[in-house]
């Protein structure tokens, strides 16, 4: 079931980007225009969850087919409050088998290298008809680091030797998410 949800989210994000690109927007502008923040309230748990719908960080690069981010946070009740931890999710589609060295992910914020622990799940065949592999990585990012990331001039995410730049419009989507915390 989780696989289906992730596949639908990835497909929707890719199709939204393709639609916007067809309207004459640049890839970075399309990201900012299509960003969507989803808020859900669980009355049983009395907890609100806020999630940025998957935002495409990159298309094909090296052995990666795509990279998306979808950070989220939750708080008790309905009144927004800054959380202690952000679940910073990255979703990859990989065209080749990953080596152990590829599993090392570093956030580079204004030149400072930051390593966070993560939970990972493989997604078998995220693209029908292809033998590609998907992976979902969720990093437990302290709130202070997330704030620093939203204020940064330059942010990169490095998977072993492959570096993905987080563009200015993509950073703007993270700033919009941060605004939901207050």
C-alpha positions in Angstrom: 0.0 0.0 0.0 2.8 2.4 0.9 4.4 1.6 -2.5 1.2 2.6 -4.3 0.9 5.9 -2.4 4.6 6.8 -3.1 4.2 5.8 -6.8 1.0 7.9 -7.1 2.7 10.9 -5.4 5.8 10.6 -7.6 3.6 10.3 -10.8 1.5 13.3 -9.8 4.6 15.4 -9.1 6.2 14.4 -12.4 3.0 15.0 -14.3 2.4 18.4 -12.6 5.9 19.5 -13.6 5.4 18.3 -17.1 2.1 20.2 -17.4 3.7 23.4 -16.1 6.7 23.0 -18.4 4.3 22.7 -21.3 3.0 26.1 -20.4 6.4 27.8 -20.9 7.7 27.8 -17.3 11.3 26.8 -16.6 11.8 23.7 -14.4 12.7 25.8 -11.4 9.7 28.1 -11.8 7.4 25.0 -12.3 8.6 23.6 -9.0 7.7 26.8 -7.1 4.3 27.1 -8.9 3.3 23.5 -8.3 4.4 23.2 -4.6 1.5 22.2 -2.4 1.4 21.9 1.3 -1.0 19.3 2.7 -2.4 19.5 6.2 -4.3 16.7 7.9 -5.8 16.5 11.3 -6.2 13.2 13.1 -9.1 13.7 15.7 -8.4 10.3 17.4 -4.8 11.3 18.1 -5.5 15.0 18.3 -2.5 15.6 16.0 -2.0 17.7 12.9 0.5 16.7 10.2 1.8 19.2 7.6 3.6 17.8 4.5 5.1 19.3 1.5 3.9 17.3 -1.5 6.8 15.8 -3.4 8.9 18.5 -5.1 11.3 17.4 -7.8 14.9 18.3 -7.0 16.4 16.6 -10.1 15.7 14.6 -13.2 18.3 12.2 -14.7 21.8 12.6 -13.2 24.4 9.9 -13.2 22.7 6.6 -12.1 19.7 8.5 -10.7 16.5 8.8 -12.7 14.9 11.3 -10.3 15.1 12.8 -6.8 12.2 14.4 -4.9 11.8 15.9 -1.5 8.8 15.8 0.8 9.5 17.1 4.3 6.8 17.0 7.0 6.2 17.7 10.6 3.4 17.2 13.1 2.2 18.9 16.3 -0.5 18.2 19.0 -3.9 19.7 18.4 -4.7 22.2 15.7 -2.7 25.2 16.7 0.6 25.3 14.7 3.8 25.0 16.8 7.4 24.7 15.8 8.3 20.9 16.1 11.5 19.6 17.6 12.1 17.4 14.5 11.3 17.6 10.8 11.0 14.3 8.9 12.9 15.3 5.8 12.0 12.7 3.2 13.9 12.1 -0.1 12.6 9.8 -2.8 14.9 8.4 -5.4 14.5 6.4 -8.6 17.8 4.7 -9.5 18.7 3.1 -12.9 21.5 1.0 -11.5 22.3 -1.0 -8.4 23.6 1.2 -5.6 26.8 0.4 -3.8 27.3 0.8 -0.1 29.2 4.1 -0.7 26.0 5.5 -2.4 24.1 5.1 0.8 26.0 7.9 2.5 24.0 11.1 2.2 25.3 14.5 3.2 23.4 17.8 3.3 25.7 20.7 2.4 24.3 24.0 3.8 26.3 27.1 2.8 29.4 24.9 2.6 28.9 23.1 5.9 28.6 19.3 5.6 25.9 17.8 7.7 25.2 14.1 8.1 21.9 12.9 9.5 20.8 9.4 10.3 17.9 8.1 8.2 15.4 5.3 7.8 15.3 3.8 4.4 12.8 1.7 2.4 13.3 0.2 -1.0 10.6 0.5 -3.6 10.5 -2.3 -6.1 10.0 -1.2 -9.7 8.8 2.4 -9.1 8.5 2.9 -12.9 6.4 0.2 -14.6 8.2 -1.7 -17.3 11.7 -0.7 -16.0 14.0 -2.6 -13.8 14.8 0.5 -11.8 14.8 0.7 -8.0 13.2 3.3 -5.8 14.2 4.3 -2.4 12.5 6.4 0.3 14.9 8.0 2.9 13.5 9.8 5.9 16.0 12.0 7.8 15.3 13.1 11.3 16.2 16.8 10.9 16.4 19.0 14.0 14.1 22.1 13.7 17.1 24.5 14.1 18.8 22.8 11.2 15.7 23.1 9.0 15.4 26.8 9.8 19.1 27.2 8.9 18.4 25.3 5.6 15.5 27.7 4.8 17.8 30.7 5.3 20.7 29.3 3.4 22.0 30.8 0.2 23.2 27.4 -1.2 22.0 23.9 -0.3 23.2 20.7 -1.9 22.4 17.1 -1.2 25.2 14.7 -1.9 24.7 11.0 -2.5 28.3 9.6 -2.4 29.9 11.4 -5.5 26.6 12.7 -7.0 25.6 16.2 -5.9 22.1 17.6 -6.3 21.6 21.3 -6.0 18.5 22.6 -4.2 17.5 25.6 -6.4 16.2 28.9 -5.2 12.6 28.2 -6.1 12.9 24.8 -4.3 14.3 26.6 -1.2 11.3 28.9 -1.4 9.0 25.9 -1.1 10.8 25.0 2.1 10.4 28.5 3.4 6.6 28.2 2.7 6.6 25.0 4.7 8.4 26.7 7.6 5.8 29.5 7.6 3.2 26.8 8.4 5.0 26.1 11.7 4.2 29.5 13.2 
